[in-house]
Amino acid sequence: MSSNNRNMNYKLKQSWYNKNQNGRGKNHKTGKRGSSAYVPKPIKKPPVKISFLGGLNEIGKNITLIECDGDMIIVDCGMAFPDGDMLGVDLVIPDFSYIEQNVDKVRGIVLTHGHEDHIGGLPFLLSKVNVPLYGTPLTLGLVENKLREHSLINKVKLNTVNAGSTIHLGCMDIKFIHVNHSIPDSVAFAIKTPGGTVVHTGDFKIDCTPISGDTIDLSSFAKVGDEGVLALLAESTNADRAGYTRTEQMVSESLDTLFKKAEKYRIIIATFASNVNRVQQIINCAEKHGRKVAFSGRSMVNYMDVASKLGYLELPKNILIDIDALKKYPPEQIVLVTTGSQGEPMSALSRMAYSDHRKVMVGEGDFIIISANPIPGNEKTVGNVVDELLKRGCKVIYESMYDVHVSGHACQEELKLMHRLVRPKYFIPVHGEQKHLRKHVELAEHLGMERKNIFIGDIGKTVEVCDDYMKEVASVPAGKVFVDGLGVGDVGSIVLRDRKHLGQDGLIIIVASLDVYDGHVISGPDIVSRGFVYVRESEGLLDEVRKLALSILEDCAEKNIHEWGIIKNRLREEISKLISQKTRRSPMILPILQEV
């Protein structure tokens, strides 16, 4: 039986029961209606399973699986940027093993909005499984760019859904509810399953004066709440912040003030490429003050191209210029909008700060505004970029007192309102680190929810909910997969450990040629040092290492030891002891032996 037929059968049974319960059925003996009528047992609702492959106890990599009656949907599929100890890693994506194992159950992927932490993992998932995508126009426009880069555009079905619409995936009806966020076309989901309704807020805030689009559709949340909500999954990013998130209009006023202050300077503004509303504010301000606008950074150019083509970015006539045309205009007529607000090493602003940008040199004539707050963990890198810009004589505005950035996430009072409107039976805080999740739990308890009806999850955890209970069930395969260049998943904890080892203490390579018959040394051993000591100043130490290596190799030959694994282990162990005694360092020892 197909999932749609199962759902219809369930609804028909439930409808029959509703009509014949409460003493309104016929007595099976007398045929008369009355209180003694036969009342069938209620149809037991199937449980809803919710699994988390990312987005909990971390910032980014958001992906949630919702499963009921044999059908599964995926909410978002994001990525995260590597931590400082993930040396050489470009991106971090979720482990998709569980999805691959259950691909026959997956009815589709629904997307809340177009930020990288919600769509950045899609190309890597869709290269393994073919699943249809559902999202709003801007979100799918940004996804389309990604799929084209990965040569997947003709292999994936993209389904555009406008806010307010409902789609049917298996036994589930998913309503797209418009919300405010720092990118247009953001939505939440009311997911109606045979086991009950699950509300997923996505990233949201309540902005009564948004830069573009309508205000959040609170009436739809209230209606869903009136109909009954089994579980609420609400974002927790700002759950530790009191009050309300400030409106984007405040940034417009601050930008106008700073533009007046920078009347004789070239203005450079760093912001998130995905913050289309912020870029629109910058363009509006530039037009008011008679300046031209240029974009720098690949992601910035791509985002703005998609947003303008879809009508989410209004560009006044002749205001946009190419970055190559900057020298044709005096500095006081230029606004350069760039990536790099998080101090990313390869971003346009970082390259400017370290004089590595091919087209833009910064100096005393530049007024630089960083229109973003550092993501937790990025404070140091942002600070380094600011310092370098200041060294070059730039005037840099990065302090929060200038109001050049407001969050796109709900603070405590907005979260309270969401809880009051939805009135769920169970609550699961999502999207945040442990401190955010815990604060959100405190908030829910303050509103009267019992602790037993709240679940704090983690990556890989699965919770099962129904009318009668909420309980944790068997975990699913989950974790972090590292993307390094073209390699996906080929860098693991052991490789990272080795990279960290190399970065801390360096490497010593021991190269020797051995006689194929008796194992005696024919040439070498040669000692190569990388990142350990400066060779010219440490010839005595390296000569000791060479002598010890020769002694070990000859001893093995005399004892008729020809197993290379044993020989290499002896070299590593004894040379490590020598180096530790002499230097208190522990470089990686790499023996390279060949038989001649």
N, C-alpha and C positions, 0 to 999 in steps of 0.2 A: 504493500500500500504506500502511495507517495505521501510525502510530508503534508502536502496541501489537503489530501483526502483524510489523513489522520486528524488534521486540525478541524476540518469540517465535521467529521464524525464526532469528535469530542464536543464541538459546539452544539450539535443537534441533541446529543445525549444530555448535555447540561441544560439546554432550553427545555427539553421534555421534563426534566426533574424539577426545574423552577416552576413550571406550570402546574405540577401535580403534587407539590409538597404542602406542608402546613395544613393538613386536614382537608385539602380540597379534592383529593382523589376519591375514587369509588371504593366502597367496601367490597372485598373480593367474594363475600358470602351473600350479602343483601343486594348488591348493585347500587346502593344508595350512597350519596355523598355524606360525609360526616366526620366527626373527630376520630372514629375508629377505622378510618380509611387506611389501606395499605400504603405505606410511604417507603419507596425504595431508598437504599443507601446513597448518599451523595457520591457523585463521580469524583474519585480521588485525583487531584491535580498532579501532574508530573512535576518533579523538582526542577529547579533551574540551577545549572552549574556555571560558576563564574571563575575563570582561571586567569592568572596574571603572568604574562611573559616579560613584563617590563613596566616601568613607571612608578614602582613602589620602592621606597627607601633610596631614591635617586631622583635627579632632575633630568628628565628626558627619557628617550627610548620607550615611549608610551605604547602599549599594546595590550588589549584585553579580549578574552574569548568568552562568549556567552553561548551556552548550549542548553537545549531543551528538546525532549522528545525526539532525539536522533538528528536534530538540525543544529548547526553551529554558525555563528557570525563572528567576524573579527572587527573590533572597534579600534581603528587607527593602527599604524605600523611605523613607529618612529625610530630615530637613531639618537645617539649621544656622542658628545665629543670626548676624546680620551682624557683620563686624568694624567697628572704629571709623571706618575710612575709607569705609564703605558708607553714606554719609549718606542718611537717610530710608528706607532699606530695612528692611522688616519681617522677612522670612525669606529664606533662600537654599535653593533646591531643586536637584536634579540636572537636567541637560539630558536629556530623554527622547526625543530625536530617533531614536536607534538602536532603541529599543523600538518606537516608532511605525512605523519602516521594516520591522520584523520581527515585527509583532504576530501574524501568522499562525503563527509558530513558538512563541509563548509559550503554555505550558500552565497556568501559574498563578504566583501570588506566594505564597511561604512566609515567615512572619514569626517571628523569633526571640523577640521580646518587645515590650512596649508603650511603650518610651521614645520620645520625640519624634525623636531622631536615628535611629530605625529605622522609625517609622510616619508621621512628620510630613509626608512628601511624597506620601502615598497619594492624598489628595483631588485633587491637581493631576495626577497620572498617570491616575487613574481617570476624570477628566473628559475625557480624550483617548482612552483605550482601555478596552474592557470585558474585564477579566481576572478570573477567580475568585481569591478570597483563602483562604488556609489558615493557621490559627493556633490557639493555645490559648484557652480561654474568656475569661480576663481580657484578653488581647491583643485579641481580636476585640470584646470589650465596649467597650474604649477606641476602637477603630477605628470602631465603629458610631456612637459619639457624633460623631466627626469627619465621617463621611459624612452624617449627618443635618444637620449644620450647613451642609454644602455641597449639600444636596438631591440626594444620590447614593444614599441608603439603599435605594431600590427598584430601582436600576439595577445593583447589584453583588451577586454571590453570595458569601456568607460561609460558609465550611466550618469548623466547629469540630473540632479534632483534639487529643486528649489526649496528654501525654507518654507515650512507650512505643509509640505506634501508628505504623503505616507507611501512607503513601498512595502512589498510583501516578499519575504525571503523564507522559504520553507514554512514552518508553522508560526513564524514571527511577523508581526506588523511593526515597522519602524517609522515613527513620525519624526521628521526633521524640525526642530524648534530653533528659531533664530535667537542668537545671543550676541552680546557685545564682547569684543576682544580687540587685540591690537592689530588684527588683520581682518579685512572684510569677509563676509560670507561664512562666518563661523556659526556652528549649530551645536545643539545638544540633541540627545535622542531619548524618546519615550518608546521603549521596546516592549511590545505586548506579546507575551508568550502564553501558551496554555497553562503554565504554572503561575502566572501573574505578570505584572508590569515592572520592568526595571528601567529606571531613569539614569542616564549617564550624562552629566552636565558638560563634559569636555572642558576646555578652558573658557572661562567667562568672567565678566564683571557686569555691573549694572551702571550704565552710563546714560543719563537722561539727556545729554547734549552731545551725541556722537558726532565725529567729523563727517562720516558718511553713513548712509543707511538708516534703518529704524532703530528704535530702542529695543532692548531685550523683550521677547514675547512672554511677559510674565503671566498673561491670561491663559496661555496654553499650559504652562506649568501648573497653574491653579486648577484648570479643568482636569488634567491628568491626576492631580492630587485628589480631587473630588471623586474620581472614578475608582481610586484605590491604587496605591503603589506598594509593591512587595519589597523592593529594595532601591535605595538611592546610592549611586556612586558619584561622589562630588569631589571636585578638585580641591587641593589643600595647600597650594603654593603660598598663599598669603594668610593661612589660617592663624598665624602668630601675630598678625597685624590688626590692631583695633580699628574701629571706624569703617569708613567707606573708601574705596579706591577713587582717587581724584579723576576728574573728567579730562579728556584730551584737550579740551578748550584752554586749559591752563597753560599747556605747552605753546599754543598759538600766541598767547599774550606774552609769554617769556621770550619766545623767538623774536617777536616784534621789537621788544626792548633791546635784545642783544644785537639785532640787525642795525638799530639806530646807533648803538655804542660802537659798532664795527664799521662805521661809514667809510673809513679810508683803508680798510683792510680787505684782503681776499678772505672769504668765509669758506671754511671746510667743515662739514658736519658729518660725523660718523654715527650711523644708526644701524639697526637690524635691516637687512635687505627685505625681509618679509613684512616689515611694518609699513604697509602701503599708506595707511592713514597719516603716519608721521611724515612721510615723504610728501604727501599732498599738502600738509601744513607748510613744509619748507618751500614748496613751489609757490604756494599762495603768498607767502611772505616775500619771496624773491621778486615776484611780479609787483607787489606793492612798493618795493624799494628799488625797482628798476634794475634788477640783476638778471643775468643769464644763469641757467642751471646746466651742469654737466654731471654725469654719473661715472663713478670709478669702482671697479671691482666686478668680477664676472657674475657673481650671484646678484648683485645690485642691478646690473644691466638686464639680466634675464628676468628677474621679478618685475621690474618696471615695464619691460616689453610686454609681458603677459597681462599685467594689470591695465595698461593703457589700451591694448587691443580689445580687452573684454569690457572696457568702460568703467573700470574701478579707479582710474587715475585720470584726472582732467588736466590736460596740458595746454595752457594759453598759447596762442599762436606765436611762433618764433622764439619761445623762451628757452627751448632745449637746444644745446649745442654739443658737438662732439668734444671729447676730452683733448683731441689733437688741436682744437681751435682755441684753447685757453689763452695762448700768447697773443691772439688777435685782439683781446679785450684788456682794458686796464683792470688791476686787481679789485678796485671798488665796484666793479660791475659783474663779479663772478661769485657764484655759489657752487661749490663742488660737494656733491653728496656721495659718501663713500662707505664701504664696509670697514670692519675692524674695530667696532665699539667694544669688543671683548678682548682686544689685544692679541687676536689670533696671529701666529707668526707669519703666515703667508698672506694675510689680508692687506688691502691697499693702504690703510692707515699705518700699519706696522712697517710696510716697505718705505713709506714716506719718512717715518720717524728714523729709520736706519739708513736713509739715503740709498735705498735699493729700488725705488720706483722709477720705471723707465721714462715716465712722462711728466711727473710732478716733483719738483724740489720745493721743500718748505723752509721757511725762515722767518725773519722778523716781521715780514709783511703779512703774516697769516694769522687769522683769528679762528681757532679751531674749537668746535663744540662737540663734545661727546654726549650724544642724546640717547643714553641707555645706562642702566645700572649694571654693574658686574654680576654675572651669574656666579653663585657660590662656588668658590674654588678658582675663579678667574681674577680675583682682586690683585694678585701679584703681577700677572702679565699686563693687566691694564695699567697698573702703576708704573711699570717699566716703560711702556710706550709713552705715557704722559711725561715721564722724566726726560726721555730722549727728545721729545718735542720741545720741552722747556729749554733744554740745553741748546737747541737750535734757534732760540729766540722767539719761538711762537708764543702767542697768548692762548692759553688753553682753558676752556670752561668745562669742568668735569664734576664740580661739586653739586650735591643735591639741592643746595640752597638756591640755585638758579632756576629750578623747576623746568629743566629742559627734557625731563622724562617722567612719565607716569606709567604705572604698572598696567598690564592687561588682565590682571587676575583679581578675583574677588577677595575683599578683606572680611573681617568677622561679621559686620552687620549685614553685608550682602549674603554671606553664607547662611546666616540666621534666617533671612527672608526666604531663601531657597528651601531650607528645611521646613519652614512654616507653610509654604505653599504646597510642597510635595507631600508632606506628612507620611513618610515611608514607615513600613513596619520594621524594616532592617536598614542599617546604614553601614557603608563601607567607604572610608576615606581613601582617595586615590591621588595620584600625581603629586608626589612630594617626598622629601626625606622623612626619616622617623620622627624628627621633632615637629614637622608640619602635620603628619598624620595624627600624632598624639594630641596636639593642640586642637585639631578638628574634632577628635573624640571628646575632649573636654567641653567643647562648644555644644556638641549634640547632647551630652549628658546634662549640661546646664539648661537646655531646652526641654528636658524631661524624658529623653530616651533612656531606657534601661541598658546598662552595660552589656547584658547578655545578648542584646539585639544588635550589637556593634561588632564588626570584625576588622581587625588590623591585619592586612595581608602582607605578603612578601613575594618576591619573584619566584614563580614556580608553585605557589600555593593555590589551592582550589577550594572554594566554599560552595556548599550546596544549600539552597534556600527554597522553602515552600511555606505554605500557610502555617504548618505545625512546628517548624524548627529551622534553625540555621546552624550548620555544622561544617567544620573543616573535614575534607575528605582527602583521598590520596593525592599527593603532589604530582605535577606533570613535569616532563623534562624542560628545563629552562636555564638561562644563564647568559653570559656575555660572549659574543663572537666578534673577534677583532678583524677589521679590514685594514690591510697594509698594502698599498699599491693596488695591484690587480689580484692579490691573494685574499681570499675570504675564508677565515677559520684556520689558516695554516700557521698562525701565530697564536700560541697558547701560553699557559703560565710558565712552562719550562723555558720557552724562548724568551719571554719577558724577564725571567730570572737571570738568564744568561746575559741579556742586554744590560740589565742593571749591574750585574757583576762586572761586565766589560767597562761600563761607564764609571764605576766606582774605583776599580783597581787596575784596569787595563788587561793586556794579554801578552803572554810569552809563548812563542812558537819554537819548538825544538825539532829541527830537521836533520835526519841522518839516513845514510844508506848502509844496509847490512848485507853481508855475504849470504847468498841464498842457501849455501851448503852448511856453514858452521855458525852463522849468526854474528860473526865478528864485524866490527865497524870498518867499512871501507872508506867512507868519507863523512866528515862532520864529527860530532854534531854542531850544526850552526844554530845560533840563538838570535831570534828576531823579537824585538820588543816594540809593542804598540800601546801607547797610553799608560805605560808602567813607569819607566824612568827615561831620562834623556841619555842616550847611549854614550855620547862623548864624555859625559860626566860620571858615568857608572861602569866604566870598562872593567874595573876590578871585580865588581859584583857579578857581571855577566860572565867574566872569565871563570869565576867560581862555579856558576851554574853550568857552564860548558864542561868543566872538569868532572863535576858530579854526574852529569848526564852520561859522559863517556864511561865513567866508572860503573854506573848501573848497567849500561848496555853490555860492556865486556863481562861483567859478573854474570849476567843472564846467559851470555854465550858460553861461558865456562861451565855453568850448571846445566847446560843443554835445555834452556827454557826458550822455546820458539813461539809460544802463544802470544800474539801481539797484544791481546787484551791485558794479560798479566804484566807484560813489559811496560805498556803505557801507564797502567795504574801505579807501578813502582816509580816511574818517572814523575808522575803527577804528585804522588804522596811525598817523596823524599825532597824533590825540588821545592814544593810548597813549604815544607818545614824549614828548609834553608832560607828561603826568602822571608818567611815570617820572622825568623830569628834576627835577620839582618835589617829588615825594614818595617816590620809590623804591618805589612800589607799582604793581601791575598789575591794576586792576579790570577786570571784563568790560565791554566797550563795546557797547551795544545801540542802533543807530540805528533809528528808526521814522519812515519817510517816507510822506507821502500826497500825491497830486496833487489840485489843486483847479481 
